[in-house]
Amino acid sequence: MVAEEGNMTKAAEMLFITQSAMTQSIQRLEREIGVKLLVQRGKHLGLTEEGQSVKMIAEKILDLWGKAKDRSARRFVKPTIAIGMFDNAATRLAGFVQKNSRRDEFDLDVIIDSSGKLLRQLELGVIDVAVIVERGGHLTRDIERVEVFEEELVPIAGKVFKEKIENVPFILYNKGSNTREQVDEVFGEKGIRPRIYAESTSPSFMKELSVLKCGVALLPLNLVKEELGRGALVRQNFIMKWKRRYGIFVRKEVESKYIEELIKEMGGILRDRDETR
């Protein structure tokens, strides 16, 4: 509650306890787990990096505790398999999720988030499997990459940009994101510093800006096929080609025949729908 409100007093009022009781409770928790959870940022309290990790784990614990108190849930105990997906993987795997959402053998819990956050949740054991965009750096020894895929990022806009690529306004994924890292790598290989009109985490917003002719967005083909078909968007004729690598990752300690089945099914769907293969 403190993390969400950014204020100790407001959080205490919402929980009907005193601020001093709230402060003491947090201090006890910090001593118990040996990390500092909160930091003052101006007028707001925010989570430290360790605090963000603790919050992810705590949300999972609270969810399980809710199920433990639910008599009907206890009567039908089934394992829950948690799978995290980045936005376009979730779009491609929508049919898979619908098919497997309520199986007799297990419950499927799907989380859609940024690749960076999903990898962190996988490392913390909050989720079992993640379909995420790759980034540079080494994986922790607890995480295994099961399969790797590629998808083309198509340069599209509501009009044809005829100027030199250095002068073209681009609509890109946010700086620091796994996709942006791969996009910047391509620009860097050509010695080009792109002119950026906008950055976003939302492919839908990026597509809307490109339809409005604000700039060129780099988006997966399956997200823009309809607009290209009816002429709302035009594919730009650039020599440069952009692709992003993504994959299925799993915690090594997780052993379940159901997870193996799901990974195999997801891999088949993603291979079949990958236009670059």
KEMAR-269832 format. One record per residue (C-alpha): residue number from 1; residue in one letter; x, y negated, z negated. Coordinates in nm, 2 decimals. Example, Ala and Ser with C-alpha at 12.3 -4.5 7.8 and 13.67 -1.06 7.14 Angstrom:
2
 votor bavex      u      v      w
     1     A   1.23   0.45  -0.78
     2     S   1.37   0.11  -0.71
//
This chain:
277
 votor bavex      u      v      w
     1     M   0.00   0.00   0.00
     2     V   0.29  -0.24  -0.08
     3     A   0.44  -0.15   0.26
     4     E   0.12  -0.23   0.44
     5     E   0.03  -0.55   0.25
     6     G   0.39  -0.68   0.22
     7     N   0.30  -0.82  -0.12
     8     M   0.32  -0.65  -0.46
     9     T   0.04  -0.86  -0.63
    10     K  -0.21  -0.80  -0.35
    11     A  -0.13  -0.42  -0.34
    12     A  -0.17  -0.40  -0.72
    13     E  -0.51  -0.57  -0.70
    14     M  -0.63  -0.33  -0.43
    15     L  -0.53  -0.04  -0.65
    16     F  -0.68  -0.19  -0.96
    17     I  -0.36  -0.19  -1.16
    18     T  -0.14  -0.47  -1.29
    19     Q   0.16  -0.60  -1.10
    20     S   0.40  -0.49  -1.38
    21     A   0.26  -0.13  -1.36
    22     M   0.31  -0.13  -0.99
    23     T   0.66  -0.26  -1.02
    24     Q   0.75   0.00  -1.28
    25     S   0.60   0.28  -1.08
    26     I   0.81   0.18  -0.77
    27     Q   1.13   0.15  -0.99
    28     R   1.07   0.50  -1.13
    29     L   1.03   0.64  -0.78
    30     E   1.35   0.46  -0.66
    31     R   1.54   0.61  -0.96
    32     E   1.39   0.96  -0.90
    33     I   1.49   0.98  -0.53
    34     G   1.80   0.76  -0.55
    35     V   1.72   0.50  -0.29
    36     K   1.60   0.14  -0.27
    37     L   1.26   0.13  -0.10
    38     L   1.18  -0.23  -0.07
    39     V   1.35  -0.56   0.03
    40     Q   1.23  -0.92   0.02
    41     R   1.21  -1.08   0.36
    42     G   1.10  -1.44   0.31
    43     K   0.76  -1.43   0.14
    44     H   0.70  -1.07   0.24
    45     L   0.82  -0.74   0.10
    46     G   0.94  -0.49   0.36
    47     L   1.06  -0.14   0.37
    48     T   1.43  -0.06   0.38
    49     E   1.55   0.20   0.64
    50     E   1.54   0.46   0.37
    51     G   1.20   0.33   0.26
    52     Q   1.06   0.38   0.61
    53     S   1.17   0.75   0.60
    54     V   1.02   0.80   0.26
    55     K   0.69   0.65   0.38
    56     M   0.68   0.89   0.67
    57     I   0.74   1.19   0.44
    58     A   0.49   1.05   0.18
    59     E   0.21   1.02   0.43
    60     K   0.26   1.39   0.52
    61     I   0.25   1.48   0.15
    62     L  -0.07   1.28   0.09
    63     D  -0.23   1.45   0.39
    64     L  -0.14   1.79   0.26
    65     W  -0.26   1.69  -0.09
    66     G  -0.59   1.59   0.05
    67     K  -0.63   1.93   0.21
    68     A  -0.53   2.10  -0.11
    69     K  -0.82   1.92  -0.29
    70     D  -1.07   2.01  -0.02
    71     R  -1.25   2.33  -0.11
    72     S  -1.37   2.40   0.25
    73     A  -1.01   2.34   0.38
    74     R  -0.87   2.59   0.12
    75     R  -1.12   2.85   0.24
    76     F  -0.99   2.85   0.59
    77     V  -0.62   2.81   0.56
    78     K  -0.45   2.78   0.89
    79     P  -0.10   2.66   0.97
    80     T  -0.08   2.31   1.12
    81     I   0.16   2.25   1.41
    82     A   0.25   1.88   1.45
    83     I   0.37   1.77   1.80
    84     G   0.49   1.42   1.87
    85     M   0.47   1.27   2.23
    86     F   0.57   0.95   2.39
    87     D   0.30   0.77   2.59
    88     N   0.34   0.92   2.94
    89     A   0.40   1.27   2.80
    90     A   0.07   1.24   2.62
    91     T  -0.10   1.14   2.94
    92     R   0.05   1.43   3.13
    93     L  -0.04   1.68   2.85
    94     A  -0.39   1.56   2.78
    95     G  -0.54   1.88   2.92
    96     F  -0.30   2.09   2.71
    97     V  -0.39   1.90   2.39
    98     Q  -0.76   1.94   2.46
    99     K  -0.72   2.31   2.52
   100     N  -0.52   2.38   2.21
   101     S  -0.67   2.13   1.96
   102     R  -0.89   2.38   1.78
   103     R  -0.75   2.73   1.80
   104     D  -0.83   3.01   1.56
   105     E  -0.47   3.07   1.48
   106     F  -0.36   2.71   1.40
   107     D  -0.46   2.35   1.40
   108     L  -0.27   2.12   1.64
   109     D  -0.18   1.77   1.51
   110     V  -0.07   1.53   1.79
   111     I   0.11   1.21   1.72
   112     I   0.17   0.95   1.99
   113     D   0.45   0.70   1.92
   114     S   0.78   0.56   2.05
   115     S   1.05   0.82   2.12
   116     G   1.28   0.67   1.85
   117     K   1.02   0.70   1.58
   118     L   0.92   1.05   1.69
   119     L   1.28   1.17   1.68
   120     R   1.31   1.03   1.32
   121     Q   1.00   1.21   1.22
   122     L   1.14   1.53   1.37
   123     E   1.46   1.49   1.17
   124     L   1.26   1.43   0.85
   125     G   1.05   1.74   0.91
   126     V   0.73   1.54   0.94
   127     I   0.66   1.69   1.29
   128     D   0.77   2.03   1.43
   129     V   0.81   1.95   1.80
   130     A   0.87   1.62   1.99
   131     V   0.84   1.54   2.36
   132     I   1.05   1.22   2.38
   133     V   1.27   1.01   2.61
   134     E   1.64   1.08   2.56
   135     R   1.89   0.83   2.45
   136     G   2.27   0.82   2.41
   137     G   2.44   0.97   2.11
   138     H   2.45   1.31   1.95
   139     L   2.16   1.50   1.80
   140     T   2.17   1.60   1.44
   141     R   2.27   1.96   1.38
   142     D   1.91   2.04   1.27
   143     I   1.75   1.94   1.61
   144     E   1.76   2.15   1.93
   145     R   1.69   2.03   2.28
   146     V   1.48   2.30   2.44
   147     E   1.41   2.16   2.79
   148     V   1.51   1.85   2.99
   149     F   1.31   1.68   3.26
   150     E   1.34   1.37   3.48
   151     E   1.07   1.13   3.61
   152     E   1.11   0.84   3.85
   153     L   1.04   0.49   3.73
   154     V   0.88   0.32   4.04
   155     P   0.93  -0.06   4.10
   156     I   0.59  -0.20   4.16
   157     A   0.42  -0.54   4.17
   158     G   0.11  -0.71   4.31
   159     K   0.31  -0.85   4.60
   160     V   0.64  -0.78   4.78
   161     F   0.94  -0.96   4.63
   162     K   1.17  -1.05   4.91
   163     E   1.45  -1.23   4.72
   164     K   1.77  -1.08   4.60
   165     I   1.73  -0.83   4.32
   166     E   1.92  -1.06   4.09
   167     N   1.64  -1.32   4.13
   168     V   1.35  -1.09   4.10
   169     P   1.15  -1.12   3.77
   170     F   1.13  -0.78   3.60
   171     I   0.88  -0.65   3.34
   172     L   1.07  -0.39   3.13
   173     Y   1.03  -0.17   2.83
   174     N   1.15  -0.34   2.51
   175     K   1.52  -0.38   2.45
   176     G   1.64  -0.10   2.23
   177     S   1.39   0.15   2.35
   178     N   1.52   0.49   2.49
   179     T   1.37   0.41   2.83
   180     R   1.52   0.06   2.84
   181     E   1.86   0.21   2.76
   182     Q   1.84   0.43   3.07
   183     V   1.71   0.14   3.28
   184     D   1.99  -0.09   3.17
   185     E   2.24   0.18   3.25
   186     V   2.13   0.18   3.62
   187     F   2.15  -0.20   3.63
   188     G   2.50  -0.19   3.47
   189     E   2.63   0.06   3.72
   190     K   2.55  -0.20   4.00
   191     G   2.69  -0.49   3.80
   192     I   2.34  -0.66   3.79
   193     R   2.20  -0.85   3.50
   194     P   1.82  -0.85   3.56
   195     R   1.61  -1.15   3.53
   196     I   1.35  -1.06   3.27
   197     Y   0.99  -1.20   3.28
   198     A   0.86  -0.99   2.99
   199     E   0.93  -0.69   2.77
   200     S   0.67  -0.46   2.62
   201     T   0.61  -0.12   2.46
   202     S   0.28  -0.09   2.64
   203     P   0.28   0.05   3.00
   204     S  -0.08  -0.07   3.04
   205     F   0.02  -0.43   2.96
   206     M   0.33  -0.40   3.19
   207     K   0.11  -0.27   3.47
   208     E  -0.14  -0.55   3.42
   209     L   0.13  -0.82   3.45
   210     S   0.26  -0.66   3.76
   211     V  -0.09  -0.66   3.92
   212     L  -0.11  -1.03   3.84
   213     K   0.22  -1.07   4.04
   214     C   0.42  -1.19   3.74
   215     G   0.71  -0.96   3.82
   216     V   0.82  -0.61   3.91
   217     A   0.75  -0.33   3.65
   218     L   0.93   0.00   3.64
   219     L   0.67   0.26   3.56
   220     P   0.61   0.64   3.61
   221     L   0.44   0.72   3.94
   222     N   0.15   0.90   3.78
   223     L   0.05   0.58   3.59
   224     V   0.03   0.36   3.90
   225     K  -0.09   0.60   4.17
   226     E  -0.45   0.47   4.17
   227     E  -0.34   0.11   4.20
   228     L  -0.09   0.19   4.48
   229     G  -0.36   0.38   4.66
   230     R  -0.61   0.09   4.67
   231     G  -0.34  -0.17   4.74
   232     A  -0.36  -0.35   4.40
   233     L   0.01  -0.27   4.36
   234     V   0.29  -0.25   4.62
   235     R   0.61  -0.04   4.59
   236     Q   0.92  -0.25   4.62
   237     N   1.18  -0.16   4.87
   238     F   1.49  -0.17   4.65
   239     I   1.81   0.03   4.72
   240     M   1.84   0.10   4.34
   241     K   1.66   0.40   4.20
   242     W   1.55   0.44   3.84
   243     K   1.48   0.76   3.65
   244     R   1.44   0.85   3.29
   245     R   1.54   1.17   3.12
   246     Y   1.31   1.32   2.86
   247     G   1.28   1.65   2.69
   248     I   1.12   1.88   2.44
   249     F   1.30   1.89   2.10
   250     V   1.24   2.12   1.80
   251     R   1.37   2.16   1.45
   252     K   1.60   2.46   1.45
   253     E   1.46   2.59   1.11
   254     V   1.11   2.61   1.25
   255     E   1.03   2.97   1.35
   256     S   0.68   3.04   1.48
   257     K   0.56   3.24   1.77
   258     Y   0.28   2.99   1.82
   259     I   0.53   2.70   1.85
   260     E   0.72   2.91   2.11
   261     E   0.40   2.96   2.31
   262     L   0.32   2.59   2.30
   263     I   0.67   2.48   2.41
   264     K   0.65   2.73   2.70
   265     E   0.31   2.60   2.81
   266     M   0.42   2.24   2.77
   267     G   0.74   2.30   2.97
   268     G   0.54   2.46   3.25
   269     I   0.30   2.17   3.28
   270     L   0.57   1.91   3.27
   271     R   0.78   2.09   3.54
   272     D   0.47   2.13   3.77
   273     R   0.38   1.76   3.73
   274     D   0.72   1.61   3.76
   275     E   0.72   1.44   4.10
   276     T   1.10   1.42   4.11
   277     R   1.15   1.80   4.11
//
